[in-house]
Amino acid sequence: MESEKSPGSSYKPFYLKEKIGEMIRYGRPLTKRFSRKDRDLADDIRASMLRMYKLSVEIEKKYYRKTTTQELDVELEWLRHLVRLAADKEVCGEKFAPPLSAHQYEVWARYNTEIGNLLGKYIASLNR
């Protein structure tokens, strides 16, 4: 998923897609370690990340990108809520630890914020 610019090439990587790929590389192993009772949440998180990656590829290749960026924005918000649920102690109950630790949630939230910032700038550039 990492791409390097070769000398003499005019290729510029699509940074939004690259950041989503980095988030997937961070989050996918974490969701594999969720307990059996949280497997449905892990499946939803993985599906949401893959959908975001697919939408970023579509944005990179499409001519009319506005609706796809809106779909990606909605999917990012959905992923934020799922990750927040995975780190919430009240959802799991007093006797059980949440699937994500506070540190893991913080790192994942930084990825989501960075992707949101890139997406917001991209949407603003499309509206000009």
MODELLER restraints for C-alpha pairs under 7 A, 6 or more apart:
rsr = mdl.restraints
at = mdl.atoms
rsr.add(forms.Gaussian(group=physical.xy_distance, feature=features.Distance(at['CA:1:A'], at['CA:18:A']), mean=6.59, stdev=0.5))
rsr.add(forms.Gaussian(group=physical.xy_distance, feature=features.Distance(at['CA:1:A'], at['CA:21:A']), mean=6.45, stdev=0.5))
rsr.add(forms.Gaussian(group=physical.xy_distance, feature=features.Distance(at['CA:2:A'], at['CA:18:A']), mean=6.85, stdev=0.5))
rsr.add(forms.Gaussian(group=physical.xy_distance, feature=features.Distance(at['CA:3:A'], at['CA:13:A']), mean=6.73, stdev=0.5))
rsr.add(forms.Gaussian(group=physical.xy_distance, feature=features.Distance(at['CA:5:A'], at['CA:11:A']), mean=6.39, stdev=0.5))
rsr.add(forms.Gaussian(group=physical.xy_distance, feature=features.Distance(at['CA:14:A'], at['CA:60:A']), mean=6.99, stdev=0.5))
rsr.add(forms.Gaussian(group=physical.xy_distance, feature=features.Distance(at['CA:16:A'], at['CA:56:A']), mean=6.90, stdev=0.5))
rsr.add(forms.Gaussian(group=physical.xy_distance, feature=features.Distance(at['CA:16:A'], at['CA:115:A']), mean=6.45, stdev=0.5))
rsr.add(forms.Gaussian(group=physical.xy_distance, feature=features.Distance(at['CA:16:A'], at['CA:118:A']), mean=6.24, stdev=0.5))
rsr.add(forms.Gaussian(group=physical.xy_distance, feature=features.Distance(at['CA:16:A'], at['CA:119:A']), mean=6.96, stdev=0.5))
rsr.add(forms.Gaussian(group=physical.xy_distance, feature=features.Distance(at['CA:17:A'], at['CA:53:A']), mean=6.41, stdev=0.5))
rsr.add(forms.Gaussian(group=physical.xy_distance, feature=features.Distance(at['CA:17:A'], at['CA:56:A']), mean=5.37, stdev=0.5))
rsr.add(forms.Gaussian(group=physical.xy_distance, feature=features.Distance(at['CA:17:A'], at['CA:57:A']), mean=6.79, stdev=0.5))
rsr.add(forms.Gaussian(group=physical.xy_distance, feature=features.Distance(at['CA:19:A'], at['CA:115:A']), mean=6.44, stdev=0.5))
rsr.add(forms.Gaussian(group=physical.xy_distance, feature=features.Distance(at['CA:20:A'], at['CA:53:A']), mean=6.14, stdev=0.5))
rsr.add(forms.Gaussian(group=physical.xy_distance, feature=features.Distance(at['CA:20:A'], at['CA:115:A']), mean=6.91, stdev=0.5))
rsr.add(forms.Gaussian(group=physical.xy_distance, feature=features.Distance(at['CA:21:A'], at['CA:53:A']), mean=6.97, stdev=0.5))
rsr.add(forms.Gaussian(group=physical.xy_distance, feature=features.Distance(at['CA:23:A'], at['CA:111:A']), mean=6.07, stdev=0.5))
rsr.add(forms.Gaussian(group=physical.xy_distance, feature=features.Distance(at['CA:24:A'], at['CA:49:A']), mean=6.41, stdev=0.5))
rsr.add(forms.Gaussian(group=physical.xy_distance, feature=features.Distance(at['CA:28:A'], at['CA:46:A']), mean=6.51, stdev=0.5))
rsr.add(forms.Gaussian(group=physical.xy_distance, feature=features.Distance(at['CA:31:A'], at['CA:42:A']), mean=5.08, stdev=0.5))
rsr.add(forms.Gaussian(group=physical.xy_distance, feature=features.Distance(at['CA:34:A'], at['CA:42:A']), mean=6.60, stdev=0.5))
rsr.add(forms.Gaussian(group=physical.xy_distance, feature=features.Distance(at['CA:34:A'], at['CA:99:A']), mean=5.51, stdev=0.5))
rsr.add(forms.Gaussian(group=physical.xy_distance, feature=features.Distance(at['CA:45:A'], at['CA:79:A']), mean=6.38, stdev=0.5))
rsr.add(forms.Gaussian(group=physical.xy_distance, feature=features.Distance(at['CA:45:A'], at['CA:82:A']), mean=6.43, stdev=0.5))
rsr.add(forms.Gaussian(group=physical.xy_distance, feature=features.Distance(at['CA:48:A'], at['CA:75:A']), mean=6.62, stdev=0.5))
rsr.add(forms.Gaussian(group=physical.xy_distance, feature=features.Distance(at['CA:48:A'], at['CA:79:A']), mean=6.17, stdev=0.5))
rsr.add(forms.Gaussian(group=physical.xy_distance, feature=features.Distance(at['CA:52:A'], at['CA:72:A']), mean=5.91, stdev=0.5))
rsr.add(forms.Gaussian(group=physical.xy_distance, feature=features.Distance(at['CA:52:A'], at['CA:75:A']), mean=6.47, stdev=0.5))
rsr.add(forms.Gaussian(group=physical.xy_distance, feature=features.Distance(at['CA:55:A'], at['CA:68:A']), mean=6.57, stdev=0.5))
rsr.add(forms.Gaussian(group=physical.xy_distance, feature=features.Distance(at['CA:55:A'], at['CA:72:A']), mean=6.12, stdev=0.5))
rsr.add(forms.Gaussian(group=physical.xy_distance, feature=features.Distance(at['CA:59:A'], at['CA:65:A']), mean=5.57, stdev=0.5))
rsr.add(forms.Gaussian(group=physical.xy_distance, feature=features.Distance(at['CA:59:A'], at['CA:68:A']), mean=6.33, stdev=0.5))
rsr.add(forms.Gaussian(group=physical.xy_distance, feature=features.Distance(at['CA:59:A'], at['CA:69:A']), mean=6.87, stdev=0.5))
rsr.add(forms.Gaussian(group=physical.xy_distance, feature=features.Distance(at['CA:69:A'], at['CA:123:A']), mean=6.91, stdev=0.5))
rsr.add(forms.Gaussian(group=physical.xy_distance, feature=features.Distance(at['CA:80:A'], at['CA:112:A']), mean=6.90, stdev=0.5))
rsr.add(forms.Gaussian(group=physical.xy_distance, feature=features.Distance(at['CA:85:A'], at['CA:91:A']), mean=6.94, stdev=0.5))
rsr.add(forms.Gaussian(group=physical.xy_distance, feature=features.Distance(at['CA:86:A'], at['CA:98:A']), mean=6.14, stdev=0.5))
rsr.add(forms.Gaussian(group=physical.xy_distance, feature=features.Distance(at['CA:86:A'], at['CA:99:A']), mean=5.62, stdev=0.5))
rsr.add(forms.Gaussian(group=physical.xy_distance, feature=features.Distance(at['CA:86:A'], at['CA:100:A']), mean=5.72, stdev=0.5))
rsr.add(forms.Gaussian(group=physical.xy_distance, feature=features.Distance(at['CA:87:A'], at['CA:98:A']), mean=5.38, stdev=0.5))
rsr.add(forms.Gaussian(group=physical.xy_distance, feature=features.Distance(at['CA:87:A'], at['CA:99:A']), mean=6.30, stdev=0.5))
rsr.add(forms.Gaussian(group=physical.xy_distance, feature=features.Distance(at['CA:87:A'], at['CA:100:A']), mean=4.78, stdev=0.5))
rsr.add(forms.Gaussian(group=physical.xy_distance, feature=features.Distance(at['CA:87:A'], at['CA:101:A']), mean=6.27, stdev=0.5))
rsr.add(forms.Gaussian(group=physical.xy_distance, feature=features.Distance(at['CA:87:A'], at['CA:102:A']), mean=6.76, stdev=0.5))
rsr.add(forms.Gaussian(group=physical.xy_distance, feature=features.Distance(at['CA:87:A'], at['CA:105:A']), mean=6.22, stdev=0.5))
rsr.add(forms.Gaussian(group=physical.xy_distance, feature=features.Distance(at['CA:88:A'], at['CA:98:A']), mean=6.19, stdev=0.5))
rsr.add(forms.Gaussian(group=physical.xy_distance, feature=features.Distance(at['CA:89:A'], at['CA:97:A']), mean=6.60, stdev=0.5))
rsr.add(forms.Gaussian(group=physical.xy_distance, feature=features.Distance(at['CA:89:A'], at['CA:98:A']), mean=5.45, stdev=0.5))
rsr.add(forms.Gaussian(group=physical.xy_distance, feature=features.Distance(at['CA:92:A'], at['CA:98:A']), mean=5.75, stdev=0.5))
